[in-house]
Amino acid sequence: MPTLSDRSRQFAVPVTMGIFLFMNWWTGAVRLGGVSQGEIAFLFPTLFTPEFYVFSIWGIIYMLLIGYAGYQLWPGQAARTIHRQIGWPLTIVNLIGGAWLVTWHLLYLWWSALILATMLALVLLVFVRMRVGQYKVSEADFLLGHLPFSIYPAWLSVALIANIAIALKEMGWSGFGISEPIWTVILMSIASLIAIVVQLRYWSPAFVAVLVWAFSGIWVRNGDIAPIGTLTLLLCALLIAFVIVRGRRRIGITLPLQPPLA
C-alpha cells in the first residue's frame, strides 16, 4: 500500500527532473556567463576533451531520465522497493544538477567538479541499488530503469575526469613534468579500469559503450597526436573484447528472478 512518502517521492522525481531540464535550457538560452555549455569545454582545451558530437549523449540521458520519471508514476509502481531506494537520491541529483550547470557556466570549475562528484556518487548508489545485471527484470524495468542508470554514471565518470582536467588546465598545472598526451592516456586508462571493475560485479554493456563513445570523440579530435591515436583504439578494443568475453561466459547462466519489489 503506497504511503504518503511514496506519493511525495513520485511527485518529487518528475518535478525536480523538470527543474533540472529547465536549468539546462535556461543557462543555454541566456548564455549564462556569456558561453554555452559546449563552448566551456573548449575555452580551456585539453586532450581529454572529446569532439563536440560526443556531448549529444546528454540528450539521450535526459530522454531516458524523463522515461523513468514517467515510469515510476505508473499504477502499481508507487510502493515498489526499488523506487523507494532510488527515488530520493535521484531527486537530490536533479536538484544539484541545476547548481552544477550554474557553476559550470560561471567557470567555478572546482565547485563544478565537486558537484559532479556528488552527482556521480549518488547515481552510482542508484546503480548499485538496482543491482544491474544480477537479476532477470522485465523489459520495462530494463529500458526505463537499468538502461538510464547504466548510461548516466558512466557519462558522469567521463564528465568528472574532463571537468578536473579543464580545471587543472585553467590554473596552469604543469602535470608534474609529464606531457599532456601521456596524462590523457592515463586518464583514459583510469576510466577504462572503472568500467572493467563495474563489469566484474555487474553486467552493463551500456556502461562500457558510453566510454567507447567518449573515447571515439577523443580519437577523432586528437588521434593524430602520439600516443593518443594508437592507445585510444587499443583501449576501445580492450573494452569491447572484455564485454564480448564476459558476455559469452554468461551464455547459459540462468539469472535468478528479481526479488519481490512490489
NORTA-V32494 format. One line per field, one symbol per residue. ss: DSSP state (~ for helix, > for strand, _ for the rest). phi: phi as a letter, one per 40 degrees, with the letter a starting at -180 (. if undefined). burial: # if it has 16 or more other C-alpha atoms within 10 Angstrom, else .. Layout:
ss: ???
phi: ???
burial: ???
//
This chain:
ss: ___~~~~~~~~~~~~~~~~~~~~~~~~~~__~~~__~~~~~~~________~~~~~~~~~~~~~~~~~~~~_________~~~~~~~~~~~~~~~~~~~~~~~~~___~~~~~~~~~~~~~~~~~~~~~~_____>__~~~~~~~~_~~~~~~~~~~~~~~~~~~~~~~~____~~~__~~~~~~~~~~~~~~~~~~~~~~___~~~~~~~~~~~~~~~~~~_____~~~~~~~~~~~~~~~~~~~~~~~______>_____
phi: .ccccccccdccccccccccccccccccccfdggacdccccbcbcbcccccddccccdccccccccccdcccccdgcdccdccccbccdcccdcccccccccccccgccccdccccccdcccccccdcccfdgcacbccccccbbccccccdcccccccccccccccccccgccgfgcccdccccccccccccdccccccbbbadcdcdccccccccccccbccbcccdccccccccccccccccccccccgccccccddbb
burial: .....#..##########.##.##..##...##.###..##...#######..##.#...##.######.###...####.###.####################.#.##.##.##############.####.#.#......##########################...........#.###.##..##..##.##..##################.###....##.###.##..##.##...................
//
